[in-house]
């Protein structure tokens, strides 16, 4: 399975790598890098089966949806250039920002199958409680 992850928190990156061990995982930490990777063409540029998106980036938490958040990636994913390449992907929003995650899901829901992972469950899994 080809998995794409947008995440900037180092500990969470390591946790997600372990979660998808044995799969082909691509990780980006910024909006620009994510959009570039999702648009990538050419040899070895297979579509992703799963796209995992965080909302809050740049070391900030509980920020408004804007140009430097996963929301900007979600909007870009609905444009034809990315949509045509990634339209079969399942999108998993793993943000601990419930408002930002809801806005991302709202943008994506008519084009992609999406799941918002609740913040409380994310913390429980991340901290080994589940």
C-alpha positions as CSV (number, residue, x, y, z in Angstrom):
1,X,0.0,0.0,0.0
2,X,1.3,3.5,-0.9
3,X,0.7,5.8,2.1
4,X,1.2,9.6,2.1
5,X,1.6,11.4,5.5
6,X,1.5,15.2,6.2
7,X,2.8,15.6,9.7
8,X,5.3,17.9,11.3
9,X,5.6,16.6,14.9
10,X,8.7,14.2,15.1
11,X,7.3,11.8,17.7
12,X,4.0,11.5,15.8
13,X,6.0,10.9,12.5
14,X,7.8,8.0,14.2
15,X,4.5,6.6,15.6
16,X,2.9,6.8,12.1
17,X,5.9,5.1,10.5
18,X,5.4,2.2,13.0
19,X,1.7,2.1,12.3
20,X,2.4,1.6,8.5
21,X,5.4,-0.6,8.8
22,X,5.8,-2.8,5.7
23,X,4.1,-0.3,3.5
24,X,5.6,2.3,1.1
25,X,5.4,5.5,3.2
26,X,6.0,9.1,2.0
27,X,6.2,11.8,4.6
28,X,6.1,15.6,4.2
29,X,6.1,18.2,6.9
30,X,4.9,21.3,5.0
31,X,2.0,22.4,2.8
32,X,4.3,23.1,-0.2
33,X,6.1,19.8,0.0
34,X,2.8,17.9,0.4
35,X,1.2,19.6,-2.6
36,X,4.3,19.0,-4.7
37,X,4.4,15.3,-3.7
38,X,0.7,14.8,-4.4
39,X,1.1,16.3,-7.9
40,X,4.3,14.3,-8.7
41,X,4.5,12.7,-12.1
42,X,6.9,10.5,-13.9
43,X,8.6,7.2,-13.1
44,X,7.7,5.7,-9.7
45,X,5.0,8.3,-9.1
46,X,2.2,5.8,-8.2
47,X,-1.0,7.2,-6.8
48,X,-1.4,6.9,-3.0
49,X,-3.9,4.4,-1.5
50,X,-4.1,6.3,1.7
51,X,-3.5,10.0,2.4
52,X,-3.0,11.0,6.1
53,X,-3.3,14.7,6.9
54,X,-2.6,16.8,9.9
55,X,-4.2,20.2,10.2
56,X,-1.9,22.2,12.5
57,X,1.6,22.5,11.1
58,X,4.8,24.5,11.8
59,X,4.8,23.6,15.5
60,X,1.6,25.4,16.2
61,X,-1.6,23.9,17.7
62,X,-5.3,24.8,17.4
63,X,-4.7,27.3,14.7
64,X,-7.3,28.7,12.3
65,X,-7.5,27.0,8.9
66,X,-5.2,28.9,6.5
67,X,-2.4,28.7,4.0
68,X,0.0,27.0,6.3
69,X,-2.3,24.2,7.5
70,X,-3.5,20.9,6.2
71,X,-6.7,22.7,5.1
72,X,-4.7,24.3,2.3
73,X,-3.6,20.7,1.2
74,X,-7.2,19.5,1.4
75,X,-8.3,22.4,-0.9
76,X,-5.5,21.6,-3.3
77,X,-6.5,18.0,-3.4
78,X,-9.9,18.9,-4.8
79,X,-8.3,20.7,-7.8
80,X,-8.1,18.7,-11.0
81,X,-4.4,18.3,-11.1
82,X,-4.3,16.3,-7.9
83,X,-7.8,14.9,-8.0
84,X,-7.1,13.1,-11.3
85,X,-4.1,11.4,-9.8
86,X,-5.2,10.7,-6.2
87,X,-9.0,10.2,-6.6
88,X,-9.0,6.6,-5.4
89,X,-7.2,7.4,-2.1
90,X,-8.8,7.1,1.3
91,X,-8.1,10.2,3.3
92,X,-7.5,9.9,7.0
93,X,-7.5,13.2,8.9
94,X,-5.5,12.7,12.2
95,X,-5.4,16.2,13.6
96,X,-6.0,17.0,17.2
97,X,-7.7,20.2,16.2
98,X,-11.4,19.2,15.9
99,X,-12.4,22.5,14.2
100,X,-9.7,22.3,11.6
101,X,-10.3,18.6,11.0
102,X,-14.0,19.3,10.4
103,X,-13.2,22.0,7.9
104,X,-10.8,19.7,6.0
105,X,-13.5,17.0,5.9
106,X,-16.1,19.4,4.7
107,X,-13.8,20.4,1.7
108,X,-12.9,16.7,0.9
109,X,-16.2,14.9,1.5
110,X,-17.6,15.3,-2.0
111,X,-14.4,14.0,-3.7
112,X,-12.8,11.5,-1.3
113,X,-13.7,8.9,1.2
114,X,-12.6,10.5,4.5
115,X,-12.3,9.6,8.2
116,X,-11.6,12.1,10.9
117,X,-9.7,10.4,13.7
118,X,-11.1,11.9,17.0
119,X,-8.5,13.8,19.0
120,X,-9.1,11.8,22.2
121,X,-8.5,8.5,20.4
122,X,-5.4,9.9,18.7
123,X,-3.9,10.8,22.1
124,X,-4.9,7.4,23.6
125,X,-3.3,5.5,20.7
126,X,-0.2,7.8,20.7
127,X,0.3,7.4,24.4
128,X,-0.2,3.6,24.3
129,X,-3.5,3.5,26.1
130,X,-5.3,1.6,23.4
